[in-house]
Amino acid sequence: MFLDLSSIPVTVTLCKRFIIAKIRGEHYRDYGVNKYDDIGTGFGHFGVAVEDVMKTVDLIKAKGGKVTREPGPVKGGSTIIAFVEDPDGYKFELLERGPTPEPLCQVMLRVGDLDRSINFYKKAYGMELLRKRDDPEYKYTIAMMGYGPEGKNAVLELTYNYGVKEYDKGNGYAQIVIRPDDVYKTAEAIKVCGGKITLEPGPLPGIDTKITVCVDPDGWKSAFVDNVDFLKELE
Ligand SMILES: N[C@@H](CCC(=O)N[C@@H](CS)C(=O)NCC(=O)O)C(=O)O
């Protein structure tokens, strides 16, 4: 992998919770599946905070990586960004920020009804709407959702493109993971708020860690891992 993710923690702390996002393949494989060749149209990118976007981009180029958007200010803002692609074609946005212990800072997913998604992530996941921005010129609206300010916490960047109600989710992007205090209550809240539980809450055979899995109204998957059980696993 040209972008050295080994130095980037895969868990991103959000208050007492965390989010990780996985791409199946090199780091995560289902038994018997050796190819995840469909990125789909719904997954946007992972955001990675770096202190010098230009320097990072030069390094990526020197290692033969693909840069799809040269460094420069983000549309309608001043943050210096760039886009690069990993060898499977998954996009990573590099965002110029000060030092952070948690550089994996965004997961961008496209959604078909922004208000529906905002309500869902607020009510079912307890996230806050941190920021919403409409871009009539380029016909999209984004909503940043998370558990704390963007500079310090990983966030979900939900993107609505005017008139697009559905996306193909491909077969590579897997899920975000959140660590609640009570996966049973989480599953109840998700059901009430229009999400679909795909794995009922309970201990995983063999390791006893309690988890539940759901899909949001667009079909994006999230796994919830009991906070205390997770910490025990790390011991
Ligand atoms: N049609 C776009 C809308 C989203 C979009 O353009 N987002 C902005 C970030 S807020 C972006 O990617 N900007 C790249 C740039 O500024 O070059 C999509 O679905 O990816």
The ligand as an SDF file (V2000), in Angstrom:
LIG
                    3D

 20 19  0  0  0  0  0  0  0  0999 V2000
  -20.8700   15.0370   -6.3720 N   0  0  0  0  0  0  0  0  0  0  0  0
  -19.9140   14.9830   -5.2830 C   0  0  0  0  0  0  0  0  0  0  0  0
  -20.4110   15.8660   -4.1640 C   0  0  0  0  0  0  0  0  0  0  0  0
  -19.5420   15.8660   -2.9590 C   0  0  0  0  0  0  0  0  0  0  0  0
  -18.3790   16.8220   -3.0430 C   0  0  0  0  0  0  0  0  0  0  0  0
  -18.0600   17.3910   -4.0990 O   0  0  0  0  0  0  0  0  0  0  0  0
  -17.7380   17.0320   -1.9080 N   0  0  0  0  0  0  0  0  0  0  0  0
  -16.6350   17.9510   -1.7760 C   0  0  0  0  0  0  0  0  0  0  0  0
  -16.1810   18.0200   -0.3510 C   0  0  0  0  0  0  0  0  0  0  0  0
  -17.1910   18.9660    0.5910 S   0  0  0  0  0  0  0  0  0  0  0  0
  -15.4400   17.4770   -2.5390 C   0  0  0  0  0  0  0  0  0  0  0  0
  -15.2880   16.2840   -2.7330 O   0  0  0  0  0  0  0  0  0  0  0  0
  -14.6020   18.4200   -2.9120 N   0  0  0  0  0  0  0  0  0  0  0  0
  -13.4100   18.1260   -3.5960 C   0  0  0  0  0  0  0  0  0  0  0  0
  -12.7380   19.3890   -4.0280 C   0  0  0  0  0  0  0  0  0  0  0  0
  -12.9100   20.4210   -3.3870 O   0  0  0  0  0  0  0  0  0  0  0  0
  -12.0110   19.2560   -5.0090 O   0  0  0  0  0  0  0  0  0  0  0  0
  -19.7750   13.5310   -4.8020 C   0  0  0  0  0  0  0  0  0  0  0  0
  -20.7670   12.7990   -4.7900 O   0  0  0  0  0  0  0  0  0  0  0  0
  -18.6410   13.1470   -4.4650 O   0  0  0  0  0  0  0  0  0  0  0  0
  1  2  1  0
  2  3  1  0
  2 18  1  0
  3  4  1  0
  4  5  1  0
  5  6  2  0
  5  7  1  0
  7  8  1  0
  8  9  1  0
  8 11  1  0
  9 10  1  0
 11 12  2  0
 11 13  1  0
 13 14  1  0
 14 15  1  0
 15 16  2  0
 15 17  1  0
 18 19  2  0
 18 20  1  0
M  END
$$$$
